[in-house]
Amino acid sequence: MAAVWPRAPIYTLFYDEEATAERFAGHRIFTSRLQRLNPSQRGFRRMLPLLPPAVERLPVGRHRAVVSSSSAFAHGVRPAYGAVHVCYCHSPFRYAWHERATALHEAPRALRPPLGVLLDRIRGWDVEASVRVTHYVANSAITQQRIHDYYGRESVIVHPPVEVHRFAPGEPGDWLLVVGELIAHKRIDVALEAARQARRRIKVVGTGPDLSRLRREFDGHAEFLGRVSDERLAVLYAHARALVMPNVEEFGIAGVEAQAAGRPVLAADGGGARETVIEGETGHRFAPGDVGALAAAMADPALDRLDPQRIVANAARFSVAAFQERLRAEVDRAVAGR
């Protein structure tokens, strides 16, 4: 997104220059006052009550057009009166809306009542913030539906950018691959249990709070690789038998990356997988949470007969260039309409 407007300043709650590998070099970066607290990647979640007001204080008022990238609070910035605000929405804040029950379940019992009150307040703020958006762009059909259901707003779909050029087919092995954060809502346990039932080897890329539990439960059945470099991930994609996406994702970038490496995807049937995985051509979709159905798909020999070149061609639809062209067009349309 930043590359589409190379001279535009960037406003953000937090910024870690080292972690972004200089991808925003040349842009002026403005952070919120919370940056002074130097939060860690995990620790910033403890600042939840502070994030909405911090977003509102980001000084975007001098701009005639603002483009936000929001999976929670960024759409709550306050542009000047009459300015255009286009929000590229990855998801409305999941823990205030469609995964509220999950957030409460994962919290210590004593904290659940105050957390529930906080999430209710954030939900109210979220709806008010949506009014300040001129034009919503959704990353997938499921996000488009949630924007409509939660905010009462219409949106257009522009699928996220995937660096498909970084991947190439290789010789597939006999093992499966899972890529993602090891947290409860990702349903990694569904993939590992299905692999155990199908008697298939499976490798897991990623870390998170569920790592210790999953290691205990699936010791000897799954190989946990932790975080890996981009280069190693590309090799893992190319040599996996298939990628498994056990959770319903808003889009599922890992699924497109695997297809760019010519590998099929076994995905929970919902969300972005319905837009990225072509049933019987680039993979299979199974009922979310259905371990038996996933195990059957893992054991199906027809999986090995899917055409890698057809799979690669499907992934090419989601290139960075395609995303940039479509997003620029939507912003231009919103500015012209204003």
Long-range contacts (C-beta under 8 A, 24 or more apart in sequence): 1-67, 1-69, 1-88, 1-324, 1-327, 2-27, 3-324, 4-324, 4-327, 4-328, 5-67, 8-67, 11-58, 11-59, 11-60, 11-77, 12-58, 13-44, 13-51, 13-54, 13-55, 13-58, 13-73, 14-39, 14-44, 30-58, 30-59, 32-57, 32-58, 33-57, 48-118, 48-122, 49-118, 52-76, 52-122, 52-125, 52-129, 65-331, 65-334, 65-335, 67-327, 67-331, 68-133, 73-129, 75-129, 75-130, 75-132, 75-133, 76-125, 76-126, 76-129, 76-132, 77-132, 78-132, 79-132, 82-338, 84-134, 84-135, 84-331, 84-334, 84-335, 84-338, 85-132, 85-133, 85-134, 85-135, 86-133, 86-134, 86-135, 86-136, 86-137, 86-330, 86-331, 86-334, 87-133, 87-135, 87-136, 87-137, 88-137, 88-139, 88-158, 88-327, 89-136, 89-137, 89-138, 89-139, 89-143, 89-147, 89-155, 90-139, 90-143, 90-160, 90-250, 90-251, 91-139, 91-143, 91-146, 91-250, 92-126, 92-143, 92-146, 92-147, 92-150, 92-151, 93-122, 93-126, 94-185, 95-119, 96-122, 96-123, 96-126, 97-123, 97-126, 97-146, 97-150, 98-146, 99-185, 102-184, 102-185, 106-184, 126-150, 126-151, 127-151, 134-334, 134-338, 135-330, 135-333, 135-334, 135-337, 137-327, 137-330, 139-250, 139-251, 139-272, 140-250, 140-251, 140-271, 140-272, 140-275, 141-272, 141-274, 141-275, 142-248, 142-250, 142-270, 142-271, 142-272, 143-250, 143-251, 156-330, 158-323, 158-326, 158-327, 158-330, 159-251, 159-275, 159-276, 159-317, 159-318, 159-322, 159-323, 160-251, 160-253, 160-318, 160-323, 161-318, 161-319, 161-320, 161-322, 161-323, 161-324, 162-253, 162-256, 162-257, 162-260, 162-315, 162-318, 162-319, 162-320, 163-257, 163-320, 164-256, 164-257, 164-260, 164-315, 164-316, 164-318, 164-319, 164-320, 165-260, 165-319, 166-230, 166-234, 166-257, 166-260, 167-234, 167-237, 167-238, 167-257, 167-260, 167-261, 167-315, 168-234, 168-238, 168-260, 168-261, 168-262, 169-238, 169-261, 169-262, 169-263, 169-308, 169-309, 169-312, 170-235, 170-238, 170-239, 170-261, 170-262, 171-238, 171-239, 172-238, 172-239, 172-240, 172-241, 172-263, 172-304, 173-239, 173-240, 173-241, 174-200, 174-201, 174-241, 175-200, 175-201, 175-202, 175-203, 175-240, 175-241, 176-200, 176-201, 176-202, 176-203, 176-240, 176-241, 176-242, 176-243, 176-244, 176-266, 176-298, 177-202, 177-203, 177-204, 177-205, 177-236, 177-237, 177-240, 177-242, 177-243, 177-244, 177-258, 177-263, 178-202, 178-203, 178-204, 178-205, 178-206, 178-243, 178-244, 178-245, 178-246, 179-204, 179-205, 179-206, 179-233, 179-243, 179-254, 179-257, 179-258, 180-205, 180-206, 180-245, 180-247, 180-254, 181-206, 181-207, 181-208, 182-206, 182-207, 182-208, 182-209, 182-210, 182-211, 182-214, 183-208, 183-209, 183-210, 184-210, 185-247, 186-210, 186-246, 186-247, 187-246, 187-247, 187-268, 187-288, 187-289, 188-214, 188-246, 189-214, 189-217, 189-218, 189-246, 190-246, 190-247, 190-289, 190-291, 190-294, 191-244, 191-246, 191-294, 192-217, 192-218, 192-221, 192-222, 193-218, 193-291, 194-244, 194-246, 194-291, 194-292, 194-294, 194-295, 194-298, 195-221, 195-222, 195-244, 195-295, 195-298, 196-221, 197-291, 197-292, 197-295, 198-295, 198-296, 198-298, 198-299, 199-299, 200-241, 200-298, 200-299, 202-244, 203-236, 203-240, 205-233, 205-236, 233-257, 234-261, 237-261, 237-263, 238-262, 238-263, 241-303, 241-304, 242-266, 242-283, 242-298, 242-303, 244-294, 244-298, 245-273, 246-294, 247-288, 248-273, 248-288, 249-273, 251-275, 251-276, 252-276, 255-283, 256-315, 256-318, 257-315, 259-283, 259-311, 259-312, 259-314, 259-315, 260-312, 260-315, 260-316, 261-312, 262-308, 262-309, 262-311, 262-312, 263-308, 263-311, 264-303, 264-306, 264-311, 266-294, 266-297, 266-298, 266-303, 276-314, 276-318, 278-314, 281-306, 281-307, 281-310, 281-311, 281-314, 282-306, 282-310, 282-311, 282-314, 283-311
